[in-house]
Amino acid sequence: MTKQTIFLGGTVGNNNWREGFIKTLGERGISQASFFNPVVEHWDREAQQNEEVAKEKASHLVFFITDPKKEGHPLFGYSLSEAVMALYDKPDRTVVVFDTRAIAGHALKEMNQTIRVLKKRFSKANIFEKLEDAGDWLAGQISQS
């Protein structure tokens, strides 16, 4: 069996979604060692290079786009850009989750339009609106490997 590695990209800031996602999938038999969490205390060139290598080698790329829980920042644009690039470059192993529950106003309108356009353009892509659904899909993929 090939070693599975899951890159956890997407929203940063004060949103700690990665910890819960790792725990939930761990309860489904996916080893914590399978995950690459790019969030580090000190972001520098080495951390950025480690992230790029991890994205390239990962068996699965997860991008969770949601409220970063950071005042004045309803969304982080680069996370969205990374997700779209991954949908183009590695559509079969990319998972994108758009959780808009904590987003309001114009940012919500933009995000809803983004979701509609991406689902239309990538009709076979793994685009979800709940992290739990992405976890179900990913656990199924890992168990089949």
C-alpha positions in Angstrom: 0.0 0.0 0.0 1.3 3.5 -0.9 1.8 5.9 1.9 -0.9 8.5 1.8 -0.1 12.1 2.7 -2.8 14.7 3.1 -1.8 18.4 2.6 -4.0 20.7 4.7 -4.2 24.0 2.9 -6.6 26.8 3.1 -7.7 29.2 5.8 -5.3 30.3 8.5 -5.6 33.1 11.0 -7.3 32.3 14.2 -9.3 29.4 12.8 -8.0 26.1 14.0 -10.0 23.8 11.8 -6.9 21.6 11.1 -6.7 20.1 14.6 -10.4 19.0 14.6 -10.1 17.6 11.1 -7.0 15.6 12.0 -8.7 14.3 15.1 -11.9 13.3 13.3 -10.0 11.5 10.5 -7.8 9.9 13.1 -10.9 8.4 14.7 -11.6 6.9 11.3 -8.2 5.2 11.2 -6.1 7.7 9.3 -2.8 8.2 11.1 -1.8 11.6 12.3 1.5 11.1 10.5 -0.4 11.2 7.2 -1.1 14.9 7.5 1.0 17.8 6.5 0.0 21.0 8.3 1.7 24.0 6.8 0.9 26.3 9.7 4.1 27.0 11.6 5.0 29.5 14.3 7.6 31.3 12.2 6.7 31.6 8.5 9.9 31.9 6.5 11.5 30.8 3.2 12.2 27.3 4.5 8.6 26.9 5.7 7.4 28.0 2.3 9.7 25.6 0.5 8.6 22.7 2.8 5.0 23.6 2.0 5.6 23.6 -1.8 7.3 20.2 -1.6 4.5 18.8 0.5 1.9 20.0 -1.9 3.8 18.4 -4.8 4.2 15.0 -3.1 0.8 14.8 -1.3 -1.6 12.1 -2.3 -4.5 14.4 -1.5 -4.8 18.2 -1.2 -7.4 19.6 1.1 -8.2 23.3 1.0 -10.7 24.6 3.5 -12.0 28.1 2.7 -13.8 29.7 5.6 -13.8 32.6 8.1 -10.3 33.0 9.4 -11.7 34.5 12.6 -9.4 37.5 12.3 -10.7 41.0 12.7 -10.8 42.9 9.4 -10.1 39.8 7.3 -13.3 38.0 6.2 -11.3 35.8 3.8 -7.7 35.1 2.8 -7.3 35.4 -1.0 -4.2 33.3 -1.4 -5.9 30.2 0.1 -8.6 30.5 -2.6 -5.9 31.0 -5.3 -4.1 27.8 -4.1 -7.3 25.8 -4.2 -8.1 26.9 -7.7 -4.6 26.2 -8.9 -4.8 22.7 -7.4 -8.2 22.1 -9.1 -6.5 22.9 -12.5 -3.3 21.0 -11.8 -4.4 18.0 -9.7 -8.2 17.7 -9.9 -8.4 14.1 -9.1 -6.6 14.5 -5.7 -7.9 18.0 -4.7 -10.7 18.6 -2.2 -12.0 22.1 -1.7 -14.4 23.0 1.1 -16.3 26.3 1.2 -17.8 26.9 4.6 -19.7 30.2 4.4 -21.6 30.0 7.6 -19.6 32.7 9.4 -19.2 34.9 6.3 -21.6 37.8 5.7 -22.3 40.8 3.5 -20.5 41.3 0.2 -17.8 38.7 1.1 -20.6 36.1 1.2 -22.0 37.2 -2.1 -18.5 36.9 -3.7 -17.9 33.5 -2.1 -21.3 32.1 -3.2 -20.6 33.2 -6.8 -17.1 31.7 -6.6 -18.6 28.4 -5.5 -21.2 28.4 -8.3 -18.5 29.2 -10.9 -16.0 26.6 -9.7 -18.7 23.8 -9.5 -19.7 24.6 -13.0 -16.2 24.8 -14.4 -15.0 21.7 -12.4 -18.2 19.6 -12.5 -16.4 16.4 -11.5 -14.3 18.0 -8.8 -14.5 17.3 -5.1 -16.0 20.6 -4.0 -18.0 20.5 -0.7 -19.8 22.9 1.6 -19.1 20.9 4.8 -15.8 19.8 6.2 -17.5 16.6 7.4 -18.4 15.7 3.8 -14.8 16.2 2.6 -13.7 14.0 5.5 -16.1 11.3 4.4 -14.8 11.4 0.9 -11.2 11.5 2.0 -11.6 8.6 4.4 -13.2 6.6 1.6 -10.3 7.3 -0.8 -7.7 6.4 1.8 -9.4 3.2 2.8 -9.5 2.1 -0.9 -5.7 2.6 -1.3 
